[in-house]
Amino acid sequence: MKLYSINAGHFKLDGGAMFGVVPKSMWNKANPADDNNMCSWAMRCLLVVTGDRKILIDNGMGNKQDEKFFSHYYPHGEDSIEKGLASYGFTKVDITDVFLTHLHFDHCGGSIVREGDQLVPNFKNALYWTNKQHWDSALAPNERERASFLKDNILPIEASGKLRFVETPDGEEWIEGIRIRYVNGHTDNMMLLQIKYNNTSILFCADLVPSTAHISMPWVMAYDMRPLVTLGEKHKLLNEAVENNWTLFFEHDPKNECCSLQKSDRGVRLKEIFKLADIDEKMG
């Protein structure tokens, strides 16, 4: 197995929404806001090459939305899925599986592209993986979450015939070396991946722990549907991570890809920040 970190780009979200009840005087030190109170965030994906499969975990927001949509989220920078793949010698047609942690636009928008007046899969040779419970909630979202689920990102996957549902129970292997962990605080049945890699476990945190700042238990996004559930899920998984020396992989942290954890008298805390590629170097 080989892992590659791929940034699909950067965008902006309101700092207060991203940090919830935490005062700006604290979170602004972690991710300084612009004059509109917006902070820059990464859309960092993970490519897993194992056997004859090339599995892309999430794919950013894509570029098919209209000008009004992008005016709310300010996509910026030069990174893209295509450039990220090319930097490692891959192209979109090499991808065999697209694993979607959840169907919010900044995680699945790159799944579908416009070709003329058609919406078609961006990864033409890939199967697209979600789970039935989350799929159903995305098609009939509550009013609070509706803006995060865009039909143009979702329905064309089903229409293409490439949609598949993960049926793996919580904590068990989806495929060899990759376990699924389900969490329900951010949205219904979001899937995290726990990947066995070079004698360690890497947890793809998705939106449970979007950045290093969110390791602290009270730092929970206002976007979460059930913040107290998120708090319990963070407590469980981060304590499991520190006890078993896992690496955390961050999807949205604008600077930091990975970290290790340690326990302190204030609970689980950041230990060391590093890049995914550093794991390969340490293992020789």
C-alpha positions in Angstrom: 0.0 0.0 0.0 1.1 3.6 -0.8 -0.6 6.8 0.3 -0.4 10.2 -1.4 -1.7 13.5 0.0 -3.5 15.5 -2.7 -4.9 19.0 -2.2 -8.0 19.8 -4.3 -7.6 23.5 -3.5 -8.5 26.1 -0.9 -11.7 27.9 0.0 -13.0 30.2 2.7 -15.6 29.6 5.4 -16.8 31.9 8.3 -14.5 31.5 11.2 -17.3 31.6 13.8 -19.0 28.8 12.0 -15.9 26.7 11.8 -15.0 27.1 15.5 -18.5 27.2 17.1 -18.6 28.4 20.7 -14.8 29.2 20.9 -14.2 33.0 21.1 -12.6 34.7 18.1 -9.8 36.0 20.4 -8.8 32.3 20.6 -9.5 30.8 17.2 -8.1 33.8 15.3 -4.7 32.8 16.6 -5.1 29.3 15.0 -6.4 30.5 11.7 -6.5 34.3 11.2 -9.6 35.7 9.5 -9.8 38.3 6.8 -11.8 41.5 7.0 -15.0 39.5 6.3 -14.3 37.1 9.2 -13.5 34.3 6.6 -10.7 31.8 7.1 -8.9 29.8 4.5 -9.2 26.1 4.5 -7.7 23.2 2.5 -9.7 20.5 0.7 -7.0 17.8 1.2 -7.8 14.4 -0.2 -6.0 11.1 0.1 -5.0 8.7 -2.7 -4.7 5.1 -1.5 -2.9 2.7 -3.9 -3.3 -0.9 -2.9 -3.1 -3.9 -5.1 -4.7 -3.0 -8.4 -6.9 -0.3 -6.9 -6.4 3.4 -6.7 -8.8 4.8 -4.2 -9.4 8.6 -4.0 -10.9 9.7 -0.6 -13.0 12.8 -1.2 -12.4 15.2 -4.1 -13.1 18.9 -3.0 -15.8 21.2 -4.4 -15.1 21.0 -8.1 -15.5 23.8 -10.5 -18.9 23.4 -12.2 -20.9 25.7 -9.9 -21.9 29.2 -10.9 -20.3 32.5 -10.0 -22.8 33.2 -7.3 -22.0 30.0 -5.5 -18.2 30.6 -5.7 -18.7 34.2 -4.4 -19.8 32.7 -1.1 -16.7 30.4 -0.7 -13.9 32.2 -2.4 -11.9 29.3 -4.0 -8.3 30.3 -4.3 -4.8 29.0 -4.9 -3.3 26.9 -7.7 -3.9 23.4 -6.3 -6.3 21.0 -8.0 -7.1 17.3 -8.1 -5.6 17.0 -11.5 -2.4 18.8 -10.6 -2.1 16.7 -7.4 -2.5 13.4 -9.2 -0.1 14.5 -12.0 2.6 15.3 -9.4 2.7 11.6 -8.5 2.4 10.3 -12.1 -1.4 9.6 -12.1 -4.4 10.9 -14.0 -8.1 10.9 -13.3 -8.7 7.8 -15.5 -6.4 5.8 -13.2 -8.8 6.1 -10.3 -10.7 2.9 -9.7 -12.7 4.0 -6.6 -13.9 7.3 -5.2 -14.7 7.0 -1.5 -16.9 9.8 -0.2 -16.7 10.4 3.5 -20.0 12.3 3.2 -21.8 14.3 0.5 -21.3 17.9 1.5 -20.2 20.0 -1.5 -16.6 20.5 -0.3 -16.1 16.8 -0.1 -17.8 15.5 -3.2 -18.2 18.4 -5.6 -15.3 17.2 -7.7 -17.1 13.9 -8.4 -19.1 15.3 -11.3 -18.1 17.7 -14.1 -20.0 19.5 -16.9 -19.5 18.3 -20.5 -21.6 20.5 -22.6 -25.1 20.3 -21.1 -24.4 17.0 -19.4 -23.3 16.3 -15.8 -21.0 13.3 -15.9 -18.5 11.5 -13.6 -15.1 13.2 -13.3 -13.4 9.8 -12.7 -14.8 7.8 -15.6 -13.3 4.4 -14.6 -14.2 4.7 -10.9 -17.0 3.3 -8.7 -18.3 5.9 -6.2 -18.8 4.8 -2.6 -21.1 6.2 0.1 -23.5 4.4 2.4 -27.3 4.1 2.1 -28.2 5.9 5.3 -26.1 9.0 4.4 -27.3 8.9 0.8 -30.9 8.9 1.8 -30.3 11.9 4.2 -28.5 13.8 1.5 -31.5 13.4 -0.9 -34.0 14.6 1.8 -31.9 16.9 3.9 -33.2 18.9 6.9 -33.5 22.7 6.4 -30.3 23.4 8.3 -28.1 21.2 6.2 -29.8 21.6 2.8 -27.3 24.1 1.4 -24.5 21.6 1.9 -26.1 18.9 -0.3 -26.1 20.0 -4.0 -28.2 17.7 -6.3 -25.8 18.4 -9.2 -23.0 16.7 -7.1 -25.1 13.7 -6.1 -27.8 12.6 -8.5 -25.5 12.2 -11.5 -23.5 9.6 -9.6 -26.6 7.4 -9.4 -27.6 8.2 -13.0 -24.1 7.0 -14.2 -24.6 3.5 -12.7 -21.3 3.9 -10.7 -22.9 4.4 -7.3 -22.1 1.7 -4.7 -23.0 1.5 -1.0 -20.6 0.5 1.8 -22.2 -2.1 4.0 -19.2 -2.7 6.3 -20.1 -2.5 10.0 -18.4 0.1 12.2 -14.8 -0.7 13.0 -14.5 -3.6 10.5 -12.5 -3.8 7.3 -14.0 -2.5 4.1 -11.0 -3.9 2.2 -7.8 -5.2 3.6 -6.0 -2.6 5.7 -8.9 -0.1 5.7 -11.5 0.0 8.4 -14.6 2.2 8.5 -15.6 4.3 11.5 -19.0 5.9 11.4 -19.8 9.1 13.2 -23.1 11.0 13.3 -22.4 14.4 15.0 -21.5 16.3 11.9 -24.0 14.7 9.6 -25.8 11.3 9.3 -23.3 8.4 9.0 -20.2 10.2 7.9 -17.4 7.7 7.3 -13.9 8.0 8.6 -11.2 5.7 7.3 -8.7 4.0 9.6 -5.8 2.9 7.4 -3.1 0.4 8.4 0.1 1.9 6.9 3.7 1.1 7.7 3.0 -0.4 11.1 0.8 2.5 12.2 -2.8 3.5 11.8 -3.7 6.7 9.9 -7.2 8.2 10.7 -8.6 10.2 7.8 -10.5 12.7 10.0 -12.9 14.3 7.5 -15.1 16.8 9.4 -14.9 15.2 12.8 -11.5 16.9 13.4 -11.1 19.2 10.5 -7.8 20.8 11.7 -5.2 20.6 14.5 -7.1 23.3 16.3 -10.1 21.1 16.6 -8.3 18.4 18.6 -9.3 20.3 21.7 -12.7 18.8 22.8 -14.8 22.0 22.9 -13.7 23.2 19.5 -16.6 21.8 17.5 -18.0 23.4 14.3 -21.3 25.2 14.3 -22.0 23.4 11.1 -22.4 20.1 13.0 -26.0 18.8 13.2 -25.4 17.3 16.7 -22.5 19.1 18.4 -22.8 17.1 21.7 -22.7 13.8 19.7 -19.6 15.2 18.0 -18.1 15.9 21.4 -18.6 12.2 22.4 -17.3 10.9 19.2 -14.1 13.0 19.4 -13.6 11.9 23.0 -13.9 8.2 22.0 -11.8 8.3 18.8 -9.1 10.7 20.0 -8.5 8.7 23.1 -8.3 5.5 21.1 -5.9 7.3 18.8 -3.5 8.5 21.5 -3.6 5.1 23.3 -2.7 3.3 20.1 -0.3 5.9 18.6 -2.4 6.7 15.5 -1.6 9.4 13.1 -4.3 11.9 12.3 -4.7 13.1 8.7 -6.5 16.5 8.3 -8.7 17.3 5.4 -9.2 21.0 6.0 -6.2 22.2 8.0 -4.7 24.9 5.7 -1.1 24.1 6.7 -0.8 20.8 8.6 -1.3 17.4 7.0 -0.7 15.1 9.9 0.0 14.9 13.6 0.5 12.6 16.5 -1.2 12.9 19.8 -0.3 12.9 23.5 -2.2 12.9 26.8 -1.8 15.8 29.2 -3.5 17.0 32.3 -5.9 18.9 30.0 -6.8 15.8 28.0 -5.7 14.7 24.5 -3.4 17.3 22.9 -1.2 17.7 19.8 2.2 16.2 20.0 4.0 16.5 16.7 3.1 17.9 13.3 4.5 16.3 10.1 3.7 15.5 6.5 2.4 12.2 5.2 5.5 11.7 3.2 7.6 11.9 6.4 6.0 8.6 7.5 7.6 6.9 4.5 11.0 8.5 5.2 10.9 7.4 8.9 10.2 3.8 7.8 13.0 3.9 5.4 
